[in-house]
Amino acid sequence: MDGRAFVMGMSALGAAIATLSGLGSGLGQGIAAGNAAAAVGRQPEARGDITSTMLIGCALAETCSIYGLIVALILLLANPFTAILA
């Protein structure tokens, strides 16, 4: 097997694993939104505080997905490991 083909195959596998970070982020954001809606239902006067806290939490959770996407794009499009084989 050619070394470059092996590196590109493993890079594709690593990119697939990196994109799975979006799965956890999406589940976490869904749970957070559901719990925030339940909290607003129980205590409507705290709607502003609950919403702002939820939005900050969702923004922080979304960064995990973005980092996974960036790692996947680097591995697929600008692979630093192929330069080692050249």
VOBA-1610 file (N, C-alpha, C; in pm, whole numbers, padded with zeros to 5 digits, always signed):
BEGIN
Met+00085-00118+00000Met+00000+00000+00000Met+00089+00124+00000Asp+00047+00219-00079Asp+00118+00346-00088Asp+00100+00425+00042Gly+00207+00486+00090Gly+00201+00562+00215Gly+00108+00680+00207Arg+00106+00747+00092Arg+00019+00864+00077Arg-00128+00822+00082Ala-00162+00711+00020Ala-00300+00663+00022Ala-00342+00628+00165Phe-00252+00568+00240Phe-00282+00535+00379Phe-00307+00660+00463Val-00221+00760+00444Val-00236+00886+00520Val-00367+00954+00483Met-00401+00957+00355Met-00526+01021+00314Met-00647+00944+00366Gly-00639+00811+00366Gly-00749+00731+00420Gly-00769+00753+00569Met-00660+00756+00643Met-00669+00780+00787Met-00713+00924+00816Ser-00676+01017+00728Ser-00721+01155+00744Ser-00872+01166+00723Ala-00923+01091+00626Ala-01068+01090+00604Ala-01140+01030+00724Leu-01083+00926+00780Leu-01143+00866+00900Leu-01138+00963+01018Gly-01026+01033+01034Gly-01015+01133+01140Gly-01113+01248+01120Ala-01134+01288+00995Ala-01230+01396+00966Ala-01372+01352+00999Ala-01403+01225+00971Ala-01536+01174+01005Ala-01557+01173+01156Ile-01455+01133+01230Ile-01466+01133+01376Ile-01477+01276+01429Ala-01404+01369+01368Ala-01409+01508+01414Ala-01547+01569+01392Thr-01615+01530+01286Thr-01748+01587+01262Thr-01853+01530+01357Leu-01821+01421+01424Leu-01915+01367+01523Leu-01930+01459+01644Ser-01840+01555+01659Ser-01852+01649+01770Ser-01981+01730+01758Gly-02031+01746+01637Gly-02158+01816+01618Gly-02276+01742+01677Leu-02266+01611+01687Leu-02374+01531+01743Leu-02396+01564+01891Gly-02289+01564+01966Gly-02300+01596+02109Gly-02344+01739+02133Ser-02295+01827+02050Ser-02333+01968+02063Ser-02481+01988+02034Gly-02530+01923+01931Gly-02673+01934+01897Gly-02763+01877+02005Leu-02723+01763+02058Leu-02803+01704+02167Leu-02802+01794+02290Gly-02687+01848+02323Gly-02678+01937+02439Gly-02760+02063+02424Gln-02758+02119+02304Gln-02837+02240+02281Gln-02986+02211+02285Gly-03026+02096+02235Gly-03167+02059+02241Gly-03215+02039+02384Ile-03134+01973+02463Ile-03168+01952+02604Ile-03174+02086+02678Ala-03077+02173+02649Ala-03074+02304+02715Ala-03197+02387+02679Ala-03236+02385+02552Ala-03354+02462+02510Ala-03481+02405+02575Gly-03491+02273+02582Gly-03607+02212+02647Gly-03616+02246+02794Asn-03501+02239+02863Asn-03500+02274+03005Asn-03527+02423+03027Ala-03479+02507+02936Ala-03506+02651+02948Ala-03655+02679+02928Ala-03717+02611+02834Ala-03861+02631+02812Ala-03940+02585+02934Ala-03898+02474+02994Ala-03965+02427+03115Ala-03945+02525+03231Ala-03825+02582+03241Ala-03798+02678+03348Ala-03880+02805+03331Val-03894+02851+03207Val-03976+02970+03182Val-04122+02940+03212Gly-04166+02819+03184Gly-04302+02781+03217Gly-04328+02780+03367Arg-04227+02740+03444Arg-04242+02739+03591Arg-04228+02877+03651Gln-04140+02960+03591Gln-04110+03091+03650Gln-04103+03197+03539Pro-04215+03243+03490Pro-04217+03334+03374Pro-04146+03468+03399Glu-04140+03511+03523Glu-04077+03642+03550Glu-03925+03638+03532Ala-03865+03520+03528Ala-03720+03507+03510Ala-03684+03475+03365Arg-03774+03506+03273Arg-03753+03469+03133Arg-03626+03529+03075Gly-03597+03654+03104Gly-03479+03721+03049Gly-03349+03656+03095Asp-03341+03628+03225Asp-03220+03565+03278Asp-03201+03423+03224Ile-03310+03349+03216Ile-03303+03211+03167Ile-03261+03209+03020Thr-03320+03298+02942Thr-03289+03301+02798Thr-03145+03342+02774Ser-03096+03442+02843Ser-02958+03486+02821Ser-02858+03379+02865Thr-02885+03311+02975Thr-02797+03203+03019Thr-02799+03088+02919Met-02916+03055+02866Met-02926+02947+02768Met-02852+02984+02640Leu-02863+03107+02594Leu-02795+03148+02471Leu-02643+03146+02487Ile-02594+03186+02602Ile-02449+03179+02627Ile-02402+03035+02629Gly-02479+02950+02694Gly-02444+02807+02698Gly-02447+02743+02560Cys-02546+02779+02479Cys-02554+02724+02343Cys-02439+02775+02256Ala-02400+02899+02275Ala-02287+02953+02199Ala-02158+02879+02235Leu-02139+02851+02362Leu-02020+02777+02403Leu-02024+02634+02352Ala-02141+02573+02349Ala-02153+02437+02297Ala-02129+02433+02147Glu-02168+02537+02079Glu-02151+02541+01933Glu-02004+02552+01894Thr-01921+02609+01979Thr-01779+02620+01946Thr-01717+02482+01930Cys-01764+02384+02003Cys-01712+02248+01989Cys-01739+02195+01849Ser-01857+02219+01797Ser-01889+02176+01661Ser-01805+02249+01558Ile-01784+02376+01579Ile-01705+02455+01485Ile-01560+02406+01484Tyr-01504+02377+01603Tyr-01368+02325+01608Tyr-01358+02190+01537Gly-01458+02105+01553Gly-01460+01977+01483Gly-01465+01996+01333Leu-01544+02092+01286Leu-01552+02121+01144Leu-01419+02172+01091Ile-01353+02258+01166Ile-01225+02312+01123Ile-01120+02202+01114Val-01117+02114+01213Val-01023+02002+01210Val-01050+01912+01089Ala-01176+01885+01062Ala-01212+01801+00947Ala-01169+01867+00816Leu-01192+01996+00802Leu-01153+02065+00679Leu-01002+02068+00662Ile-00929+02088+00771Ile-00783+02087+00762Ile-00734+01949+00720Leu-00791+01844+00778Leu-00748+01710+00743Leu-00780+01674+00599Leu-00891+01724+00547Leu-00931+01689+00411Leu-00870+01778+00304Leu-00859+01906+00331Leu-00819+02000+00226Leu-00674+02048+00237Ala-00624+02066+00355Ala-00488+02118+00374Ala-00413+02024+00466Asn-00404+01899+00427Asn-00349+01795+00513Asn-00201+01817+00539Pro-00163+01842+00664Pro-00021+01866+00694Pro+00062+01737+00692Phe-00002+01622+00697Phe+00072+01497+00704Phe+00123+01450+00569Thr+00064+01500+00461Thr+00111+01459+00329Thr+00246+01521+00296Ala+00277+01634+00355Ala+00407+01698+00332Ala+00522+01614+00389Ile+00493+01536+00491Ile+00596+01452+00552Ile+00638+01343+00454Leu+00543+01291+00375Leu+00572+01182+00283Leu+00640+01227+00156Ala+00631+01355+00124Ala+00687+01404-00003Ala+00837+01411-00003
//
